[in-house]
Amino acid sequence: MSSAPDTILDGSHTVLTPEYVEFRFTLAGLYSRFLAWLLDALIVLVGAGLVMFLLGFALAAMPGFASALFVVVYFLVDWGYGICLETVWSGQTVGKRVMSLRVIQESGVRIGFYHAALRNLARPVDRLPMMYLVGGAAALVSGSHQRLGDMLAGTIVVRERRLKAPSALGTTGEEGLLADPLFVSRVKKLSTEERDVILSAALRREELRMEARLQLFAALSTRLQEALAMEKPAHLSDEKWTLLVAAALVPPPSAKARRLSGQGFRQ
């Protein structure tokens, strides 16, 4: 859901790995972030209104107290909404999901509760004096489109790319190893950051120059052999070995999905 004005405001953020391989992310423009915020603000307003409606009967005799309580409830719902959803949905709220945006760390990996809490707790300052004027000004000045909350949490908002899992993930020629419970169980124990790096490398490998590609997968192969306490099969290249691990991380498609995919292909 992009538009011409937003494209003009988009930028890019480059992450350099220890292997000197660059991953480039498209920063979300202020226009798309504003639309996402509008949708989230509407959801928060409706949610806070619903809570106050449920409490209204008990506070009918105290209208002044009810008004003050609504402000408190609104901020609690607002903070809880952003913190909870961005933690559970790996950097997305309903508005961000609709606009295909995601909050990530500056290092390129997903955020956790700590980052979601910091960037959302700073919202009252970013909103000053109204309509996120302070946050918008900070984002315009920042080279990474960061409002004050993002600077505090070390996060950026990027435009999510819809990448299809390459067919090589399911056709490594080592289906026997993928069926090995010991191998799969060890792969499942990889940390979240390790999984993110492996899947990102598998999905974006075609974007890399050959030299950088070889360096990246050589480093990943060595790291995976240490993490899994397994030696790479001699007949597999470093890239094929990493793709095999990535294939173990991606759940196989269901029979229904395969059937629908085949019907779509025949059409």
RATA-V253682 format. One record per residue. OMEGA is omega in radians with two decimals (* if undefined). Layout:
omega->OMEGA
omega->OMEGA
//
This chain:
omega->-3.11
omega->3.11
omega->-3.09
omega->3.13
omega->-3.11
omega->3.13
omega->-3.13
omega->-3.07
omega->-3.14
omega->3.04
omega->3.13
omega->3.12
omega->-3.08
omega->3.09
omega->3.13
omega->-3.13
omega->3.07
omega->3.12
omega->3.13
omega->3.03
omega->-3.10
omega->2.97
omega->-3.06
omega->3.11
omega->3.09
omega->-3.14
omega->3.10
omega->3.09
omega->-3.12
omega->-3.11
omega->-3.13
omega->3.10
omega->3.11
omega->3.11
omega->3.10
omega->3.12
omega->3.13
omega->3.13
omega->3.12
omega->3.14
omega->3.11
omega->3.13
omega->3.13
omega->-3.13
omega->3.11
omega->3.13
omega->3.11
omega->3.11
omega->3.11
omega->3.11
omega->-3.13
omega->3.09
omega->3.13
omega->3.13
omega->-3.01
omega->-3.12
omega->-3.12
omega->-3.07
omega->-3.07
omega->-3.11
omega->-3.11
omega->-3.07
omega->3.14
omega->3.11
omega->3.14
omega->3.13
omega->3.12
omega->-3.13
omega->3.13
omega->3.12
omega->3.13
omega->-3.14
omega->-3.13
omega->-3.12
omega->3.10
omega->3.10
omega->-3.14
omega->3.12
omega->-3.12
omega->3.13
omega->-3.10
omega->-3.08
omega->-3.08
omega->-3.08
omega->-3.14
omega->3.06
omega->-3.08
omega->-3.09
omega->3.07
omega->3.03
omega->3.14
omega->2.91
omega->3.11
omega->3.13
omega->3.13
omega->3.13
omega->3.12
omega->-3.11
omega->3.14
omega->3.09
omega->3.12
omega->3.04
omega->3.08
omega->3.03
omega->3.12
omega->3.12
omega->3.09
omega->-3.13
omega->-3.06
omega->3.14
omega->3.07
omega->-3.10
omega->-3.11
omega->-3.11
omega->3.13
omega->-3.13
omega->-3.10
omega->-3.07
omega->3.14
omega->3.10
omega->3.12
omega->-3.10
omega->3.14
omega->3.10
omega->3.13
omega->-3.10
omega->-3.09
omega->-0.30
omega->3.04
omega->3.02
omega->3.06
omega->3.13
omega->3.11
omega->3.13
omega->3.12
omega->3.11
omega->3.11
omega->3.14
omega->3.12
omega->-3.13
omega->-3.10
omega->3.11
omega->-3.12
omega->3.12
omega->-3.11
omega->2.94
omega->-3.07
omega->3.12
omega->3.11
omega->3.11
omega->-3.13
omega->-3.07
omega->-3.10
omega->-3.10
omega->3.02
omega->3.08
omega->-3.05
omega->3.05
omega->-3.06
omega->3.10
omega->3.11
omega->-3.12
omega->3.08
omega->3.08
omega->-3.11
omega->-3.11
omega->-3.12
omega->-3.14
omega->-3.11
omega->-3.08
omega->-3.12
omega->-3.08
omega->-3.12
omega->-3.11
omega->3.11
omega->3.12
omega->3.10
omega->3.12
omega->-3.13
omega->-3.10
omega->-3.13
omega->3.13
omega->-3.10
omega->-3.13
omega->3.11
omega->3.12
omega->-3.11
omega->-3.13
omega->3.10
omega->-3.12
omega->3.14
omega->-3.13
omega->3.11
omega->3.11
omega->-3.13
omega->-3.12
omega->-3.11
omega->-3.11
omega->3.11
omega->3.11
omega->-3.14
omega->-3.09
omega->-3.03
omega->-3.01
omega->-3.14
omega->-3.13
omega->-3.04
omega->2.99
omega->-3.00
omega->-3.11
omega->3.12
omega->-3.14
omega->3.13
omega->3.14
omega->-3.10
omega->-3.07
omega->3.04
omega->3.13
omega->3.13
omega->3.14
omega->3.13
omega->-3.14
omega->-3.11
omega->3.11
omega->3.10
omega->-3.08
omega->-3.10
omega->-3.08
omega->-3.14
omega->3.07
omega->3.11
omega->3.06
omega->-3.01
omega->-3.07
omega->3.14
omega->3.04
omega->3.12
omega->-3.12
omega->3.14
omega->3.12
omega->3.12
omega->3.10
omega->3.10
omega->3.09
omega->3.11
omega->3.13
omega->3.12
omega->3.12
omega->-3.10
omega->-3.14
omega->3.14
omega->3.13
omega->3.12
omega->3.14
omega->3.13
omega->3.14
omega->3.12
omega->-3.14
omega->3.13
omega->3.12
omega->3.12
omega->3.11
omega->3.12
omega->-3.12
omega->-3.11
omega->3.13
omega->*
//
